[in-house]
Amino acid sequence: QLHLQESGPGLVKPSETLSLTCSVSGASIRRGSYFWGWIRQPPGKGLEWIGIISYTGITYYSPSLKSRLTISVDTSDIQFSLNLRSVTAADTAVYYCARQVAPRNAFDIWGEGTMVTVSS
Amino acid sequence: QSVLTQPPSASGTPGQRVTISCSGSTSNIESNYVYWYQHLPGTAPKLLISRTNQRPSGVPDRFSGSKSGSSASLAISGLRSEDEADYYCASWDDSLNGLYVFGTGTKVTVL
């Protein structure tokens, strides 16, 4: 049974970098042709797609975040990460990691989410 | 700002049928599959409808999806109290270099 779990600091200062990790258990990131992605939900708002990455390093990023965003796959094959630079209060949100069957397809497995607050 | 527009709320009594609309454009819904997710507060979103009208294993047949042109719909028949949740449509958008877009979300209330 595939399981995803987000981890990282719950509080980040403005202008700093938000770094989160998604740990994958029950399967290897390397297996299959899946993509691995991040989605967030600001308080009181809807879901927002952040970006996705394949095991081979193919990435698709949200145009609105692209200049500040890096998504990477760990060489351990059991983790992938999100780095969002120069954060502001607008980046405060619950961040979810998820598996996507293919870029144009569904996110079929989700983590439980982790709350990140940007504040001094 | 989402490019897929949904009504902010919908409601019904137990047993009723509720329909949620999702309005997009030629670059997303009209050209690609539509997906629907159910989201209960404090939990992980759940894939409800895949590839416009397919139910993943375990999803009750009370839930159904459809599409016409650049609009899509989710129907919930035989509404139950446990269906009270937020529902999001989603699709791939072919504009720019490609991106995944979620709808604005609809809160379904069971009266």
Interface residues (C-beta under 8 A of the other chain):
Chain A: G37 I39 G46 L47 E48 W49 I52 Y60 S62 P63 Y96 Q100 P103 R104 N105 A106 F107 D108 W110 G111 E112 G113
Chain B: S2 N32 Y33 Y35 Y37 H39 T43 A44 P45 K46 L47 S50 R51 P56 D86 Y88 A90 W92 L96 N97 G98 L99 Y100 V101 F102 G103 T104 G105
